[in-house]
Amino acid sequence: MIFPGAAAGAVLALAAARGYVPVPARDTEAGLDLLAIQPFDVVVLGAGGPLDEALALCRRLRAAPGGDRVAVLAVAGGSGAGATAALLEAGATVVAAADEASIGIQLDAAVWWGRRSAAHAADRAPAERALLERAARPFRGAFAEVIGLLVWDAAGNILDANDAFLGITGYAREEVEAGRLSWVAITPPEHRPTDERALSEVLKHGICAPFEKEFLHRDGRRVPVLMAPALVEGARDRGVCFVLDMTARKAAEDALRASEERMRLVVRATSDAFWDWDLSSGRVTGSERMRSFYGTGGGDIEEDAAWWFERVHPDDRDRVMNGLRRAMEGRDSTFELWYRCALADGSYADVHDRGIILRDGGGRAYRMLGAVADVTERRRIEARLLLADRMASLGTLAAGVAHEINNPLAYMIANLDYARKELRSRGAAARIDALLSALDEAAEGGARVRHIVGGLKTFSRADDGALGPVEVDRVIQLVLRMAQRQIQSKARLALDLGPVPQVHANEAQLGQVILNLLVNAAQALPEGRDAENEIRIATALEPPGRVRIDVSDTGPGIAPELRSRIFDPFFTTKPIGEGTGLGLAICHGIVSSFRGEIRVESEVGKGACFRVLLPVWPAQAGAHERDAPPGAGLDDCPGEAAQ
């Protein structure tokens, strides 16, 4: 029933559009008389005049016969929150603003309220569904299946709910419509104090901040949810609540926490020092190991990276800064640096610094993350391993080297004995020309011994690994003086040494590479066929700016399935006891340290070729690059060598 007032016409149209049966009262007295003899669910007071008149009418209605069993919808005339509170105090069930949207929602709420008796649960469903429909309308489309909605009251009842909420909790619509579902009952006990605080705030202010809690699913499991409750406008103890299932987010958070915990354990377990550099702010943060490594305190090592630059060894600083700048200005996502760095105790350590570069959409670096490893001891071990391998190679050549020394020593001793006897027996009458000839031959033998011993000293000394300009031909000749006899016992030696510039390398270590490749080639050749077997050494300029050294043989070659492992440490095709499997791995490490490459090509039954490519010493790179023959490349290599 609709009492006369400013909003009566709008209420009449909205009620009819919703399927209700509106009955307009002719005047106030006729309306009160009608209420006494006919049951209504809702009475609408269209407040168009002074607030005092609306309050008086509301009180009269509640006191009149039948007025205590209906819901009262009062349409406020725009007097604000004070008018709403006064109307509710006077007996209004809900209060609507004087616009169609508010009147429509509150009309549905009032209809529900008028039919709230549990005995009429089935009768109240259409109104409750209409209320839920109004609340859900803004969330249609993409959110309809994920946002749960429920109508609740302060006693703990769930009066209605959409399919999304029922899907979240696993309950059936029949349970809701029968009035058997309670939001208190499906809340775990430890979350109920939170619910009570939220309810108190909602009843006081009409709304509260969204909060997280759990519901008990019908199958017994707990479902984490985000709740956003609010009172229906003008209602005292009833509202609508939006419910978002947080299961997926909670699972992601748990996975992230587990991942972070694993990362923390890894960081604690490793000896590496981890750092994070925000390039926009300049702030560097690091792990505990990072702070102890450099002797700094606190989580933030410094506000900028200047402290780190100062710790890089002065001799390495320009190279490291240039490498870091190239990494940031380039497009690669990773970087790697080797340098010496001052530690907390003031000493310098060899460090390996590597990490990743994060870039924005334009390719500009905005963050770098990395790890610093102290490789000082590893470098010492590697140096000892290199020396041990070099000495092992020399040991393999010991018999041939001894022969090369014995030959000149034999005629040196014979010639010196001859000269001594001549002088003792004939004195001044001795033939001077014969004595000079014998002494010249002895001096020549001494020179040969000196060259051989010099080569042994070159390859057996523990060098510092410093790189510089190296003559490739000189290194090859030194190696051949020591290995020639062993090679000649197995094969013909062919040399094709073209004019090449100095390379960026270390003389002793390059000699170790060539010696290992020659020894491997000789060991791969079959016995008793020295006239047919061949070992070839060739050098040439390889554009752009590299020198090529090929060591090839005519042996059995390397099977395709073994080539990918040929440079692996401790991998060998030799019988047990005849090789450690470190020779080619060490060669690969040495060549890589020169910023070069070592490759292998082979065809089974037709031999093998190992190709070493080394950068030209910078001072000579430009001139020799112009002299490089066109088309020089890998196609010249006849094959690969066996290990």
Beta strands, then each sheet from edge to edge (+ up, - down):
strand 1: 42-46
strand 2: 71-75
strand 3: 94-96
strand 4: 147-153
strand 5: 158-161
strand 6: 211-216
strand 7: 222-231
strand 8: 238-245
strand 9: 273-278
strand 10: 284-286
strand 11: 300-302
strand 12: 334-342
strand 13: 348-359
strand 14: 365-374
strand 15: 468-470
strand 16: 492-497
strand 17: 503-505
strand 18: 534-542
strand 19: 546-553
strand 20: 597-602
strand 21: 608-615
sheet 1: 1+ 2+ 3+
sheet 2: 5+ 4- 8+ 7- 6+
sheet 3: 11+ 10- 9+ 14- 13+ 12-
sheet 4: 15+ 17-
sheet 5: 16+ 18+ 19- 21+ 20-
end
